[in-house]
Amino acid sequence: MKKITQILAAMLLMMGLVTAPVSAKVISQETGAIVIGEDEVIVDDLYLGAESVEIAGTVKGDVYVGGAMVTMSGVITGDLVIGGGNVTVSGEIGDDLWIGAGDVSLMGANVGDGVTIGAGSVSIDDTSSIGGSLLVGSGMLDNRAPVGRNLMAGAGMLKLNAPVGGEVRVGAEELILGSKTAIAGDLTYMTEKDLTLAEGATIAGETIQTESPRAMEGKDWDKDREEIKGALAGMKAGFGVFSYLGALVVGLVSLWLVKKPSMAVAKQVEKNFLTALGWGLLVLVLSGPALLLMTFTGIGLPLAMILGVLLLIDMYMAKIWVSMTVGTLLQKQFGWKKMNEKVVFVLGLTLFYVVSMIPMVGGLVKLVALLSGLGGAWMYLKSVKK
């Protein structure tokens, strides 16, 4: 029975981390920095996870990185996927660049194909080049690099001062097109303020302005606002109660059927919280591309579908495991030594849901629970394999 539960737990905790290239090289550490030196050449796909990651060498394959500070100045022949806080890219990427981060800077970067970025701020200088399309969602975007195909972006402030080989579709509070802007296709835009078009900027196709949401400001919404707000609040409360009861049932069943692995994951979160948080971020960043790779192979599609479902299960289970951790901490804090594990879990889950309902704070709590729960699960899986 022990073996069966361990195998079941391992299957549930895989979360899409099995990737198409079986020989991929994985380097990770809890603290400090990982440095791929200028003289290093890695002929393999590479997975990196650390507080700080610097890639100055050559990687003949795809690279996946998770770190608070990421710097890439080397050469990557395939894709580069980054999840981090502060990201600086100044090297050469043969294929696509994918980034999810706080602040992103591309300085002297040469990207062979498309660039997709979600970040607080994005700055791309005029010594960079993008062979494919540029897709960005950010608070601020300043692009001065030529774009080979299309540009699609949404930002608070959007500055473009470079040639674009295809069409441009953008939405921004403020849109500024500099003198070096040369759009080969149509420009479709939506702005809160007037478009700023510098002398010398050219648009070969049509210029189409779509209606801003503020164009509807003349409509009187006050009459229905309170009713709508009350209905939404009621729906939110109803869904919250339903979610709590569902999580309660799932957690209690887990403690009945797979008690040992469930408590072991919670223990990992308790003892190694920051490490679990880092692993959770890496899992979340890498699982999507991994599933995508398997899907594109055709043969790996059934496995990708199975692992995708398992990933969704584990993302749901993350709050269950974290609630067990919270309950255990409460038990230790108040000296409830004889309290049953199920009661401890109920207390932890209740506190988790109460805190997650607090405006502003709740979203952060849910994100931390998701990342630390996934990270704790991956750490447990690693310990089972040893």
C-alpha positions as CSV (number, residue, x, y, z in Angstrom):
1,M,0.0,0.0,0.0
2,K,2.9,2.3,0.8
3,K,4.4,1.9,-2.6
4,I,1.0,2.5,-4.3
5,T,0.5,5.8,-2.5
6,Q,4.0,7.0,-3.3
7,I,3.5,6.2,-7.0
8,L,0.1,7.9,-6.9
9,A,1.6,11.0,-5.3
10,A,4.5,11.0,-7.8
11,M,2.1,10.8,-10.7
12,L,0.0,13.7,-9.3
13,L,3.1,15.8,-8.7
14,M,4.8,15.5,-12.1
15,M,2.9,18.6,-13.3
16,G,4.1,18.5,-16.8
17,L,7.8,18.7,-16.0
18,V,8.5,15.7,-18.1
19,T,9.8,17.3,-21.3
20,A,10.3,16.1,-24.9
21,P,14.1,16.3,-24.8
22,V,14.9,13.6,-22.2
23,S,18.6,14.5,-22.0
24,A,17.9,18.1,-20.9
25,K,20.4,19.5,-18.4
26,V,19.0,20.9,-15.2
27,I,20.9,23.2,-12.8
28,S,19.3,24.6,-9.7
29,Q,20.3,25.9,-6.3
30,E,18.5,27.4,-3.4
31,T,20.6,30.6,-3.0
32,G,23.4,32.4,-4.7
33,A,24.1,32.6,-8.5
34,I,24.4,30.3,-11.4
35,V,26.9,31.5,-14.0
36,I,27.4,30.0,-17.5
37,G,30.8,31.4,-18.4
38,E,31.8,32.9,-21.7
39,D,34.0,29.8,-22.5
40,E,31.2,27.3,-21.7
41,V,29.4,25.5,-24.6
42,I,26.4,23.4,-23.7
43,V,25.0,21.1,-26.4
44,D,21.6,20.4,-24.8
45,D,18.4,22.0,-23.6
46,L,19.1,23.8,-20.4
47,Y,16.9,24.4,-17.3
48,L,18.2,26.9,-14.7
49,G,16.8,28.0,-11.4
50,A,18.5,30.2,-8.8
51,E,18.3,33.5,-7.1
52,S,20.6,35.0,-9.7
53,V,21.3,33.5,-13.2
54,E,23.9,34.8,-15.7
55,I,24.3,33.2,-19.2
56,A,27.4,34.4,-21.0
57,G,28.3,31.2,-22.8
58,T,26.8,29.3,-25.7
59,V,23.8,26.9,-25.5
60,K,23.0,24.8,-28.5
61,G,19.4,24.2,-27.6
62,D,16.5,25.8,-25.7
63,V,16.9,27.5,-22.4
64,Y,14.4,27.9,-19.5
65,V,15.3,30.1,-16.6
66,G,13.7,31.1,-13.3
67,G,15.4,33.6,-11.1
68,A,15.0,37.0,-9.3
69,M,17.8,38.5,-11.4
70,V,18.5,37.1,-14.9
71,T,21.2,38.3,-17.3
72,M,21.7,36.8,-20.7
73,S,24.7,38.0,-22.9
74,G,25.6,34.8,-24.6
75,V,24.4,32.8,-27.6
76,I,21.3,30.5,-27.6
77,T,20.5,28.6,-30.8
78,G,16.9,27.8,-29.8
79,D,14.2,29.4,-27.6
80,L,14.8,31.4,-24.4
81,V,12.0,31.3,-21.8
82,I,12.5,33.4,-18.7
83,G,10.5,33.9,-15.5
84,G,12.1,36.5,-13.2
85,G,12.1,39.8,-11.4
86,N,14.7,41.8,-13.3
87,V,15.7,40.6,-16.7
88,T,18.4,41.9,-19.1
89,V,19.0,40.4,-22.5
90,S,22.0,41.5,-24.6
91,G,22.9,38.3,-26.4
92,E,21.8,36.3,-29.4
93,I,18.7,34.1,-29.5
94,G,18.2,31.9,-32.6
95,D,14.5,31.4,-32.2
96,D,11.8,32.8,-29.9
97,L,12.1,34.9,-26.7
98,W,9.5,34.6,-24.0
99,I,9.7,36.6,-20.8
100,G,7.4,37.1,-17.8
101,A,9.1,39.5,-15.3
102,G,8.9,42.8,-13.4
103,D,11.4,44.8,-15.5
104,V,12.8,43.8,-18.9
105,S,15.6,45.4,-20.8
106,L,16.8,44.3,-24.3
107,M,20.1,46.0,-25.0
108,G,22.0,44.8,-28.1
109,A,19.8,41.7,-28.3
110,N,19.4,39.8,-31.6
111,V,16.3,37.6,-31.7
112,G,15.9,35.4,-34.7
113,D,12.1,35.1,-34.4
114,G,9.3,36.4,-32.2
115,V,9.4,38.2,-28.8
116,T,6.6,37.8,-26.3
117,I,6.8,39.8,-23.0
118,G,4.6,40.3,-20.0
119,A,6.1,42.8,-17.6
120,G,5.8,45.9,-15.6
121,S,8.2,47.9,-17.9
122,V,9.9,46.9,-21.1
123,S,12.7,48.8,-22.8
124,I,14.2,47.7,-26.1
125,D,17.1,49.8,-27.5
126,D,18.0,50.6,-31.1
127,T,21.0,48.2,-31.1
128,S,18.6,45.2,-30.7
129,S,16.7,43.5,-33.5
130,I,13.6,41.3,-33.7
131,G,13.3,38.9,-36.7
132,G,9.6,38.0,-36.1
133,S,6.7,39.7,-34.3
134,L,6.7,41.6,-31.0
135,L,3.8,40.9,-28.6
136,V,3.9,42.9,-25.3
137,G,1.6,43.5,-22.3
138,S,3.2,46.0,-19.9
139,G,2.8,49.2,-17.9
140,M,5.4,50.9,-20.1
141,L,6.8,49.9,-23.5
142,D,9.7,51.8,-25.2
143,N,10.7,50.0,-28.4
144,R,13.4,51.3,-30.6
145,A,14.4,48.0,-32.3
146,P,13.3,47.1,-35.8
147,V,10.5,44.4,-35.9
148,G,10.5,42.0,-38.8
149,R,6.8,41.2,-38.8
150,N,3.9,42.6,-36.7
151,L,3.7,44.5,-33.5
152,M,0.8,44.0,-31.0
153,A,0.9,45.6,-27.6
154,G,-1.1,46.9,-24.7
155,A,0.6,49.4,-22.3
156,G,0.0,52.4,-20.1
157,M,2.6,54.4,-22.1
158,L,3.8,53.1,-25.5
159,K,6.7,54.6,-27.4
160,L,7.6,53.2,-30.8
161,N,10.6,54.6,-32.8
162,A,11.6,51.9,-35.2
163,P,10.6,50.2,-38.5
164,V,7.9,47.5,-38.3
165,G,7.7,45.0,-41.3
166,G,4.0,44.3,-40.9
167,E,1.0,45.9,-39.2
168,V,0.8,47.5,-35.8
169,R,-2.1,46.9,-33.4
170,V,-1.8,48.7,-30.0
171,G,-3.8,50.0,-27.1
172,A,-2.4,52.5,-24.7
173,E,-3.2,55.5,-22.5
174,E,-0.6,57.4,-24.3
175,L,0.9,56.5,-27.8
176,I,4.0,58.1,-29.1
177,L,5.4,57.3,-32.6
178,G,8.9,58.7,-33.1
179,S,10.6,60.0,-36.2
180,K,12.2,56.7,-37.1
181,T,8.8,54.9,-37.1
182,A,8.1,53.2,-40.5
183,I,5.1,50.9,-40.4
184,A,4.8,48.8,-43.6
185,G,1.2,47.8,-42.9
186,D,-1.8,49.3,-41.1
187,L,-1.8,51.1,-37.8
188,T,-4.8,50.2,-35.6
189,Y,-4.8,51.9,-32.3
190,M,-6.8,53.0,-29.3
191,T,-5.6,55.7,-26.9
192,E,-7.0,57.8,-24.1
193,K,-5.0,60.8,-25.2
194,D,-4.3,62.0,-28.8
195,L,-1.8,60.1,-30.9
196,T,1.6,61.8,-30.9
197,L,3.1,61.4,-34.4
198,A,6.6,62.9,-34.9
199,E,7.7,64.4,-38.2
200,G,9.3,61.8,-40.4
201,A,7.2,58.9,-39.1
202,T,5.5,56.9,-41.9
203,I,2.5,54.6,-42.2
204,A,2.2,52.7,-45.5
205,G,-1.2,51.3,-44.8
206,E,-4.4,52.7,-43.2
207,T,-4.5,54.5,-39.9
208,I,-7.5,53.2,-37.9
209,Q,-8.5,54.6,-34.5
210,T,-10.8,52.4,-32.5
211,E,-13.2,53.8,-29.9
212,S,-11.7,54.3,-26.4
213,P,-13.8,53.1,-23.4
214,R,-13.9,56.7,-22.2
215,A,-16.0,57.5,-25.2
216,M,-18.9,56.0,-23.3
217,E,-18.4,58.3,-20.3
218,G,-21.6,60.2,-21.3
219,K,-23.7,57.2,-20.3
220,D,-25.2,57.5,-16.9
221,W,-24.2,54.3,-15.0
222,D,-24.9,55.6,-11.5
223,K,-28.5,54.4,-11.5
224,D,-27.5,50.7,-11.9
225,R,-24.1,50.8,-10.3
226,E,-25.2,49.9,-6.7
227,E,-27.4,47.1,-7.9
228,I,-24.7,45.6,-10.0
229,K,-22.2,46.0,-7.2
230,G,-24.5,44.2,-4.8
231,A,-25.2,41.4,-7.2
232,L,-21.5,40.9,-7.9
233,A,-20.7,40.9,-4.1
234,G,-23.4,38.3,-3.6
235,M,-22.1,36.1,-6.4
236,K,-18.5,36.5,-5.0
237,A,-19.6,35.4,-1.5
238,G,-21.6,32.5,-2.9
239,F,-18.6,31.3,-5.0
240,G,-16.4,31.7,-1.9
241,V,-18.5,29.5,0.3
242,F,-18.8,26.9,-2.5
243,S,-15.0,27.0,-3.0
244,Y,-14.4,26.6,0.7
245,L,-16.7,23.6,1.1
246,G,-15.2,22.0,-2.0
247,A,-11.6,22.5,-0.7
248,L,-12.7,21.2,2.7
249,V,-14.0,18.0,1.2
250,V,-10.9,17.5,-1.0
251,G,-8.6,18.1,1.9
252,L,-10.3,15.7,4.2
253,V,-10.4,13.0,1.5
254,S,-6.7,13.6,0.9
255,L,-5.9,13.1,4.6
256,W,-7.9,9.9,4.4
257,L,-6.5,8.3,1.2
258,V,-3.0,9.9,0.8
259,K,-2.3,11.3,4.3
260,K,1.5,10.6,4.3
261,P,2.4,12.3,1.0
262,S,-0.1,15.2,1.7
263,M,1.5,15.9,5.1
264,A,5.0,15.5,3.6
265,V,4.3,18.2,1.0
266,A,3.0,20.5,3.8
267,K,6.2,19.8,5.8
268,Q,8.4,20.8,2.8
269,V,6.5,24.1,2.6
270,E,6.9,24.7,6.4
271,K,10.6,23.9,6.6
272,N,11.8,25.4,3.2
273,F,9.3,28.1,2.4
274,L,11.5,30.4,0.3
275,T,13.0,27.4,-1.6
276,A,9.5,26.1,-2.2
277,L,8.4,29.5,-3.5
278,G,11.3,29.5,-6.0
279,W,10.7,26.0,-7.2
280,G,7.0,26.8,-7.6
281,L,7.8,29.8,-9.8
282,L,10.1,27.6,-11.9
283,V,7.5,24.9,-12.2
284,L,4.9,27.4,-13.3
285,V,7.2,28.9,-15.9
286,L,8.5,25.6,-17.3
287,S,5.4,23.5,-17.4
288,G,3.7,25.5,-20.1
289,P,6.5,25.4,-22.6
290,A,7.1,21.7,-21.8
291,L,3.5,20.8,-22.5
292,L,3.6,22.9,-25.7
293,L,6.7,21.1,-26.9
294,M,5.1,17.7,-26.4
295,T,1.9,18.9,-28.1
296,F,3.9,20.0,-31.2
297,T,5.6,16.6,-31.5
298,G,2.2,15.0,-32.3
299,I,3.2,11.7,-30.7
300,G,3.4,13.4,-27.3
301,L,0.0,15.0,-27.5
302,P,-1.8,12.3,-25.4
303,L,0.9,12.6,-22.7
304,A,0.6,16.4,-22.8
305,M,-3.1,16.2,-22.3
306,I,-2.7,13.9,-19.3
307,L,0.1,16.0,-17.7
308,G,-1.9,19.1,-18.4
309,V,-4.8,17.7,-16.3
310,L,-2.4,16.7,-13.6
311,L,-0.9,20.2,-13.5
312,L,-4.4,21.7,-13.0
313,I,-5.0,19.2,-10.2
314,D,-1.8,20.2,-8.5
315,M,-2.5,23.9,-8.9
316,Y,-5.8,23.3,-7.1
317,M,-4.1,21.1,-4.5
318,A,-1.5,23.8,-3.7
319,K,-3.9,25.6,-1.4
320,I,-4.8,22.4,0.3
321,W,-1.2,21.6,1.1
322,V,-0.5,25.2,2.2
323,S,-3.6,25.1,4.5
324,M,-2.2,22.0,6.1
325,T,1.0,24.0,6.7
326,V,-0.8,26.9,8.2
327,G,-2.8,24.6,10.4
328,T,0.4,23.0,11.6
329,L,1.9,26.3,12.4
330,L,-1.2,27.3,14.4
331,Q,-1.0,24.0,16.3
332,K,2.6,24.7,17.3
333,Q,2.0,28.3,18.1
334,F,-0.8,27.6,20.6
335,G,0.5,24.2,21.8
336,W,-2.4,22.1,20.5
337,K,-0.4,18.9,20.6
338,K,-3.3,16.4,20.8
339,M,-5.3,18.0,18.1
340,N,-6.3,15.6,15.2
341,E,-4.7,16.4,11.8
342,K,-8.1,16.8,10.2
343,V,-9.1,19.5,12.7
344,V,-5.7,21.2,12.2
345,F,-6.3,21.2,8.4
346,V,-9.8,22.8,8.9
347,L,-8.4,25.5,11.0
348,G,-5.6,26.2,8.5
349,L,-8.0,26.2,5.5
350,T,-10.5,28.6,7.3
351,L,-7.7,31.0,8.1
352,F,-6.4,30.8,4.5
353,Y,-9.9,31.6,3.1
354,V,-10.5,34.5,5.5
355,V,-7.2,36.1,4.7
356,S,-7.6,35.6,0.9
357,M,-10.9,37.5,1.1
358,I,-9.1,40.7,2.3
359,P,-8.9,43.3,-0.6
360,M,-5.5,43.8,-2.1
361,V,-3.9,41.3,0.2
362,G,-6.0,38.3,-0.9
363,G,-4.6,38.1,-4.4
364,L,-1.0,38.1,-3.1
365,V,-1.9,35.4,-0.6
366,K,-3.4,33.2,-3.2
367,L,-0.3,33.6,-5.5
368,V,2.1,32.8,-2.7
369,A,0.0,29.7,-1.8
370,L,0.0,28.5,-5.4
371,L,3.8,28.9,-5.8
372,S,4.8,27.5,-2.5
373,G,2.4,24.6,-2.8
374,L,3.6,23.7,-6.2
375,G,7.2,24.1,-5.1
376,G,6.7,21.9,-2.0
377,A,5.1,19.2,-4.1
378,W,8.1,19.2,-6.5
379,M,10.5,19.0,-3.6
380,Y,8.6,16.1,-2.2
381,L,8.7,14.3,-5.5
382,K,12.5,14.8,-5.7
383,S,12.8,13.3,-2.2
384,V,10.7,10.3,-3.2
385,K,12.9,9.6,-6.2
386,K,16.1,9.5,-4.1
